[in-house]
Amino acid sequence: MRILLSTWSLQVGGGEILALNVAAGLARRGHEVFVFNQRAHLVNPELVKRLLPPEVRVLSLADRPWHSLAAYKADAVRQRLGGQAVYHERQQQAYLAACLRRYRIDLLNSHATYSDRLCAPVAKVTNVPLVITEHGEYTQFTREGRQDFVPVLQAAQRIMAVSNYCRQTLLDAWSGLPPVQTVYNGVIVTSAPDAAAAMRRQLGIPSEAFVVGMVARGRADKGLQCTTEAFQQLRAHAAGRPVRLVLVGGSEYLSQLQQAHTSEADIIFTGRVANSDFFIAGFDVGLLPTYFAAEALPLAIIEYMASGKPTIATRVGGIAELIEPASGATGQLLALDAHTGQPDPAALAQAMQCYYTHKALYAMHAANARQASQSFSMDICVAHYEQLFTDLLAQRQGLIL
């Protein structure tokens, strides 16, 4: 198959990383794969180099710099005259259509709402089947009462939801959708055997310390403030074994939070990193006390599980599908406060203290996490994508014949 995956950007983010890993996995299975970056200026070169093999070609309007510049200038003029910026998006769509034709693409798979909106009309005019991967954004829109996005979903031949929660939300809310199938996210963990010790040496953490850590976009609604407050409570009651908090990620919000905790050497901010699995290896417990409404199936939790780390997270979106699998609990789930809609720092601190104190419970959840993570390998994820794409194209070919 000749497959093109379209993304919002090529930076660190759950949807972006999944798209890059799926592209790499499909290429290694012998398919001809392209990645189209809808935001040519949003690129993390180190991430792309680490995740994509050389045979996967990255396409974007960076290939047509003069067209892009002219479109931006035309949009600026249009906006000054009171109109909407449309020319740059039209250039993106024109180049995407040209790529679909030039490389004789069999199937288009889009991985972000912005990308989906641009891809839908292009897929129609080029007669290339479109598969949309729903990472939770449409679920959030549905919960907000929005309806403007439904025609985009209806333009696809298939929708792949990353959790049963997302799939069921869409099916309960909307009729006339194409088939919706759950395909769980997968991760690749590449930590070396000594990564845990190396991570702690790099960050100056004692080998015997109890380390709670969090990998997330630097947004307030990921529960970062709650995390620091809960850690302070844990630290106040810790007896004997030292404790550390490691926050992995970078943003203006995280920088502000770091400034507020400059005097606390046991709260460590790593900044932006391309290898989150290296830092997770040095955790004892992974955290995600999120109240982000579009939380579908966070890759960070799957990475915690693959490293054998129990997770403390909130009961939001599809997270329970990871923490409470049929094979046994992989961590602890916290409810959001009914009044604030946010996690309670005291409850989070108590959950941390539980792992700090009860070694048997920690060991059981750690073992369950590692076992359950086998269902979320990238090989399994890519195999599902490949099978769905193959079936769709076979069905389409049969209809054409």
C-alpha positions as CSV (number, residue, x, y, z in Angstrom):
1,M,0.0,0.0,0.0
2,R,1.0,3.6,-0.5
3,I,-0.2,5.4,2.6
4,L,-0.1,9.1,3.6
5,L,-0.6,10.1,7.2
6,S,-1.5,13.7,7.9
7,T,-0.7,15.4,11.2
8,W,-1.2,18.8,12.8
9,S,2.5,19.2,13.6
10,L,5.7,17.2,14.1
11,Q,6.2,18.1,17.7
12,V,5.9,16.2,21.0
13,G,2.3,15.3,21.6
14,G,0.3,12.1,21.9
15,G,-1.4,12.3,18.5
16,E,1.8,13.3,16.7
17,I,3.9,10.6,18.2
18,L,1.3,7.9,17.5
19,A,1.2,9.1,13.9
20,L,4.9,9.0,13.5
21,N,5.2,5.6,15.1
22,V,2.4,4.2,13.0
23,A,4.1,5.6,9.9
24,A,7.4,4.0,10.9
25,G,5.8,0.7,11.7
26,L,3.9,0.5,8.3
27,A,7.1,1.4,6.5
28,R,8.9,-1.5,8.2
29,R,6.1,-3.8,7.1
30,G,7.0,-3.0,3.5
31,H,4.5,-0.2,2.7
32,E,5.4,3.1,1.0
33,V,4.6,5.7,3.6
34,F,4.5,9.5,3.6
35,V,3.8,12.0,6.4
36,F,2.1,15.3,5.6
37,N,2.7,18.1,8.2
38,Q,-0.1,20.6,8.1
39,R,1.9,23.1,10.1
40,A,5.3,23.2,8.3
41,H,6.9,25.4,10.9
42,L,6.0,23.2,13.9
43,V,8.7,20.6,13.7
44,N,10.9,18.9,16.3
45,P,13.8,17.7,14.1
46,E,15.3,15.5,16.8
47,L,11.9,13.8,17.4
48,V,11.4,13.2,13.7
49,K,14.9,11.8,13.2
50,R,14.4,9.5,16.2
51,L,11.0,8.1,15.2
52,L,10.9,8.1,11.4
53,P,13.1,5.8,9.3
54,P,14.8,7.5,6.3
55,E,12.4,5.8,3.8
56,V,9.4,7.7,5.2
57,R,9.2,11.0,3.3
58,V,7.9,14.1,5.2
59,L,5.9,16.5,3.1
60,S,4.6,20.0,3.9
61,L,4.4,23.5,2.4
62,A,8.0,23.9,3.4
63,D,8.5,22.1,0.0
64,R,6.9,25.2,-1.6
65,P,8.3,28.1,0.5
66,W,7.3,30.8,-2.0
67,H,3.7,29.6,-2.3
68,S,3.5,29.5,1.5
69,L,5.0,33.0,1.9
70,A,2.6,34.4,-0.8
71,A,-0.4,32.8,0.9
72,Y,0.5,34.2,4.3
73,K,0.9,37.7,2.9
74,A,-2.4,37.4,1.0
75,D,-4.1,36.3,4.2
76,A,-2.6,39.2,6.1
77,V,-4.0,41.7,3.6
78,R,-7.4,39.9,3.6
79,Q,-7.6,40.1,7.4
80,R,-6.7,43.8,7.4
81,L,-9.7,44.3,5.1
82,G,-11.9,42.4,7.5
83,G,-12.0,39.0,5.8
84,Q,-10.9,35.6,7.0
85,A,-7.5,34.0,6.3
86,V,-8.2,31.3,3.7
87,Y,-5.3,31.4,1.2
88,H,-2.7,29.5,3.3
89,E,-5.2,26.6,4.0
90,R,-6.1,26.5,0.3
91,Q,-2.4,26.2,-0.6
92,Q,-2.1,23.4,1.9
93,Q,-5.0,21.6,0.4
94,A,-3.7,22.1,-3.2
95,Y,-0.3,20.7,-2.3
96,L,-1.8,17.8,-0.4
97,A,-3.9,17.0,-3.5
98,A,-0.8,17.2,-5.7
99,C,1.0,14.8,-3.4
100,L,-1.9,12.3,-3.4
101,R,-1.8,12.3,-7.1
102,R,2.0,12.4,-7.6
103,Y,2.7,9.5,-5.3
104,R,-0.4,7.6,-6.2
105,I,-1.6,7.3,-2.6
106,D,-4.0,4.5,-1.9
107,L,-5.2,5.7,1.5
108,L,-5.1,8.9,3.6
109,N,-5.1,8.7,7.4
110,S,-5.5,11.9,9.4
111,H,-4.5,12.5,13.0
112,A,-5.9,15.8,14.2
113,T,-9.1,17.8,13.9
114,Y,-7.4,20.6,12.0
115,S,-5.8,18.1,9.6
116,D,-9.1,16.2,9.2
117,R,-10.9,19.4,8.2
118,L,-8.3,20.1,5.5
119,C,-8.1,16.5,4.3
120,A,-11.8,15.8,3.9
121,P,-12.5,17.9,0.8
122,V,-9.1,16.9,-0.7
123,A,-9.9,13.2,-0.3
124,K,-13.2,13.7,-2.0
125,V,-11.9,15.4,-5.1
126,T,-9.0,13.0,-5.5
127,N,-11.1,9.9,-4.7
128,V,-8.7,8.7,-2.0
129,P,-10.3,7.0,0.9
130,L,-10.0,8.9,4.2
131,V,-9.5,7.3,7.6
132,I,-9.8,9.6,10.6
133,T,-8.1,8.7,13.9
134,E,-10.0,10.2,16.8
135,H,-7.6,11.1,19.6
136,G,-10.3,12.6,21.9
137,E,-11.0,16.0,20.4
138,Y,-14.3,15.0,18.8
139,T,-15.4,13.4,22.0
140,Q,-14.7,16.7,23.8
141,F,-16.6,18.7,21.1
142,T,-19.5,16.3,21.5
143,R,-19.5,16.9,25.3
144,E,-19.5,20.6,24.6
145,G,-22.6,20.4,22.4
146,R,-20.8,21.3,19.2
147,Q,-22.1,19.9,15.9
148,D,-20.0,21.8,13.3
149,F,-17.5,18.9,13.0
150,V,-19.9,16.1,12.1
151,P,-19.7,16.6,8.3
152,V,-15.9,16.1,8.6
153,L,-16.4,12.7,10.3
154,Q,-19.1,11.8,7.8
155,A,-16.6,12.4,5.0
156,A,-14.4,9.6,6.2
157,Q,-14.7,5.9,5.2
158,R,-13.6,4.8,8.6
159,I,-13.1,6.3,12.1
160,M,-10.5,4.8,14.4
161,A,-11.1,5.7,18.0
162,V,-8.2,5.3,20.4
163,S,-10.4,4.2,23.3
164,N,-13.8,2.5,23.8
165,Y,-14.8,5.7,25.7
166,C,-14.3,7.8,22.5
167,R,-16.0,5.3,20.3
168,Q,-19.1,5.0,22.4
169,T,-19.4,8.7,22.9
170,L,-19.5,9.3,19.2
171,L,-21.9,6.4,18.5
172,D,-24.3,7.5,21.2
173,A,-24.3,11.1,20.0
174,W,-24.4,10.9,16.2
175,S,-26.1,8.9,13.5
176,G,-24.9,8.6,10.0
177,L,-21.2,8.1,10.9
178,P,-19.0,5.7,9.0
179,P,-17.9,2.5,10.9
180,V,-16.2,3.4,14.1
181,Q,-13.6,1.0,15.5
182,T,-11.4,1.1,18.6
183,V,-7.7,0.7,18.0
184,Y,-5.7,1.3,21.1
185,N,-2.6,3.4,21.1
186,G,0.7,1.7,21.2
187,V,4.1,2.8,22.5
188,I,7.8,1.9,21.9
189,V,9.9,1.8,25.0
190,T,13.6,2.0,24.2
191,S,15.2,2.5,27.7
192,A,18.5,0.7,28.3
193,P,18.7,-1.8,31.2
194,D,20.6,0.8,33.3
195,A,18.3,3.7,32.3
196,A,16.8,4.1,35.8
197,A,20.2,4.5,37.5
198,A,21.4,6.7,34.7
199,M,18.3,9.0,34.9
200,R,18.8,9.4,38.7
201,R,22.5,10.1,38.3
202,Q,21.7,12.7,35.6
203,L,19.1,14.5,37.8
204,G,21.1,14.1,41.1
205,I,18.5,11.8,42.7
206,P,19.6,9.3,45.4
207,S,19.3,5.7,44.2
208,E,17.1,4.9,47.3
209,A,14.7,7.8,46.7
210,F,11.0,7.3,46.1
211,V,10.3,9.1,42.8
212,V,6.9,10.1,41.6
213,G,6.9,11.6,38.1
214,M,4.7,13.0,35.4
215,V,5.0,13.3,31.6
216,A,2.5,15.6,30.0
217,R,1.9,18.6,27.9
218,G,2.6,21.7,30.0
219,R,-1.1,22.6,30.5
220,A,-2.7,23.6,33.7
221,D,-5.6,21.1,33.2
222,K,-3.1,18.2,33.3
223,G,-3.2,18.7,37.1
224,L,0.3,20.1,37.5
225,Q,-0.5,22.4,40.4
226,C,-2.4,19.7,42.2
227,T,0.7,17.4,41.7
228,T,3.1,19.9,43.4
229,E,0.7,20.5,46.3
230,A,0.2,16.8,46.8
231,F,3.9,16.1,46.7
232,Q,4.5,18.7,49.4
233,Q,2.0,16.9,51.6
234,L,3.8,13.5,50.8
235,R,7.1,15.1,51.7
236,A,5.8,16.4,55.0
237,H,4.9,12.8,56.1
238,A,7.7,10.8,54.5
239,A,9.7,9.0,57.0
240,G,13.2,7.6,56.2
241,R,13.2,7.2,52.5
242,P,13.7,10.5,50.6
243,V,11.1,11.6,48.0
244,R,11.4,13.4,44.7
245,L,9.0,14.8,42.1
246,V,10.1,14.9,38.5
247,L,8.0,16.9,36.0
248,V,8.9,16.1,32.4
249,G,7.8,18.6,29.7
250,G,8.1,22.2,28.7
251,S,5.8,25.2,28.3
252,E,5.3,28.7,29.6
253,Y,3.0,27.4,32.3
254,L,5.6,24.9,33.5
255,S,8.3,27.6,33.5
256,Q,6.0,29.7,35.7
257,L,5.4,26.7,38.0
258,Q,9.2,26.1,38.2
259,Q,9.8,29.7,39.2
260,A,7.3,29.2,42.0
261,H,9.3,26.2,43.3
262,T,12.9,27.4,42.8
263,S,13.6,26.8,46.5
264,E,12.5,23.2,46.5
265,A,15.4,21.1,45.2
266,D,13.3,17.9,45.5
267,I,10.9,19.1,42.8
268,I,12.7,18.7,39.5
269,F,11.7,20.2,36.1
270,T,13.4,18.6,33.1
271,G,12.1,20.9,30.4
272,R,11.2,19.7,26.9
273,V,12.7,16.2,26.1
274,A,12.5,13.9,23.2
275,N,13.1,10.7,25.2
276,S,10.5,10.6,27.9
277,D,11.0,6.8,28.4
278,F,14.5,7.6,29.7
279,F,13.0,9.7,32.5
280,I,10.1,7.3,33.2
281,A,12.6,4.5,33.8
282,G,13.8,6.4,36.9
283,F,10.2,6.9,38.3
284,D,8.7,4.6,41.0
285,V,5.2,5.9,40.2
286,G,3.7,7.7,37.2
287,L,1.2,10.4,37.7
288,L,-1.6,12.0,35.5
289,P,-4.1,13.8,37.7
290,T,-5.7,15.4,34.7
291,Y,-9.0,17.2,34.3
292,F,-8.5,17.8,30.6
293,A,-11.8,17.0,29.0
294,A,-10.4,15.5,25.8
295,E,-8.3,12.8,27.6
296,A,-8.8,9.7,25.5
297,L,-6.1,7.2,26.1
298,P,-2.9,8.9,27.3
299,L,0.3,7.6,25.8
300,A,2.1,8.6,29.0
301,I,0.2,6.1,31.1
302,I,0.9,3.4,28.5
303,E,4.6,4.3,28.8
304,Y,4.4,4.1,32.6
305,M,2.8,0.6,32.3
306,A,5.4,-0.6,29.8
307,S,8.2,0.4,32.2
308,G,6.4,-1.5,35.1
309,K,5.4,1.7,36.9
310,P,2.0,1.9,38.7
311,T,0.0,4.9,37.8
312,I,-2.1,7.4,39.9
313,A,-4.5,9.1,37.6
314,T,-8.0,10.6,37.5
315,R,-11.1,8.9,36.2
316,V,-11.3,10.9,33.1
317,G,-12.1,9.8,29.5
318,G,-10.6,6.4,28.6
319,I,-8.0,6.3,31.4
320,A,-10.0,3.7,33.4
321,E,-9.5,1.3,30.4
322,L,-5.8,1.4,31.2
323,I,-5.9,1.5,35.0
324,E,-8.7,-1.1,35.5
325,P,-8.2,-3.8,32.9
326,A,-9.7,-7.3,33.4
327,S,-6.2,-8.7,34.2
328,G,-5.9,-6.6,37.3
329,A,-5.4,-3.0,38.5
330,T,-2.3,-1.2,37.2
331,G,-2.7,1.8,39.5
332,Q,-5.1,3.9,41.5
333,L,-7.9,6.1,40.1
334,L,-9.0,9.3,41.7
335,A,-12.4,11.0,41.3
336,L,-12.6,14.7,40.4
337,D,-14.1,17.0,42.9
338,A,-17.8,17.4,42.2
339,H,-17.7,21.2,42.8
340,T,-14.4,22.2,41.3
341,G,-14.1,19.6,38.5
342,Q,-10.5,19.2,39.5
343,P,-8.5,16.5,41.5
344,D,-8.1,16.9,45.2
345,P,-4.4,17.3,46.2
346,A,-5.0,15.5,49.5
347,A,-6.5,12.5,47.8
348,L,-3.5,12.4,45.4
349,A,-1.1,12.7,48.3
350,Q,-2.8,9.8,50.1
351,A,-2.5,7.7,46.9
352,M,1.2,8.5,46.7
353,Q,1.6,7.7,50.4
354,C,-0.1,4.3,49.9
355,Y,2.6,3.2,47.4
356,Y,5.3,4.7,49.6
357,T,4.1,2.7,52.6
358,H,2.6,-0.5,51.2
359,K,5.3,-2.4,49.3
360,A,3.0,-5.4,48.5
361,L,0.4,-3.3,46.8
362,Y,3.1,-1.5,44.9
363,A,4.6,-4.7,43.7
364,M,1.3,-6.1,42.6
365,H,0.3,-3.0,40.6
366,A,3.7,-2.8,39.0
367,A,3.5,-6.4,37.9
368,N,0.0,-5.9,36.6
369,A,1.1,-2.8,34.7
370,R,3.9,-4.6,32.9
371,Q,1.6,-7.5,32.0
372,A,-1.2,-5.3,30.7
373,S,1.2,-3.1,28.7
374,Q,1.7,-6.1,26.3
375,S,-1.7,-5.3,24.8
376,F,-0.5,-1.8,24.0
377,S,2.6,-2.5,22.0
378,M,3.3,-0.6,18.8
379,D,3.5,-3.8,16.8
380,I,-0.1,-4.7,17.8
381,C,-1.3,-1.2,17.1
382,V,0.4,-1.1,13.7
383,A,-1.0,-4.5,12.8
384,H,-4.5,-3.3,13.5
385,Y,-4.0,-0.2,11.3
386,E,-2.6,-2.4,8.6
387,Q,-5.5,-4.8,8.7
388,L,-8.1,-2.0,8.7
389,F,-6.5,-0.3,5.8
390,T,-6.2,-3.6,3.9
391,D,-9.8,-4.5,4.5
392,L,-11.0,-1.0,3.5
393,L,-9.1,-1.0,0.3
394,A,-10.2,-4.6,-0.6
395,Q,-13.8,-3.6,0.1
396,R,-13.5,-0.5,-2.0
397,Q,-11.9,-2.4,-4.8
398,G,-14.7,-4.9,-4.7
399,L,-17.3,-2.1,-4.9
400,I,-15.5,-0.5,-7.9
401,L,-15.2,-3.8,-9.7
